[in-house]
Amino acid sequence: MATLTTQEVAARFDELARQEKWFEIQDELFADNVKSIDPSHSPYFGYAEGRAAVRKKGEDFVKRITEVHHLYTTPSVVGGNHFSVGRGTDLTVEGFGRVKIDQIMLYEVKDGKIVMEQFFY
């Protein structure tokens, strides 16, 4: 199978993100050595490295969501071997209450797989 281009990875990401299939994105598009980086000031998430650790980071947060008020994801913008999307969430989260985050999500692609995700909020 041919290696996906950054544009192709971003297009598939967009398709799955529109369906809120975030764990499918991880399963299909993330490299084994992926890194996930949140802002150092984030009370919600930290740093994770490796597909299993990144998956656990997401699962641990999702388990605490008690209500979804609003979600959106913008189409991706591709530049070189990176793409970014805008993402907004308005959730009620156990231990935090109602959490609204508007963020930029930046992804780096290498050899047809996402090797880094970084969140700015």
PyMOL commands that set and color helices and strands:
alter all, ss='L'
color gray80, all
select helices_A, chain A and resi 6-18+22-29+51-62
alter helices_A, ss='H'
color red, helices_A
select strands_A, chain A and resi 30-37+47-49+65-73+77-79+82-93+97-110+113-120
alter strands_A, ss='S'
color yellow, strands_A
deselect
rebuild
show_as cartoon
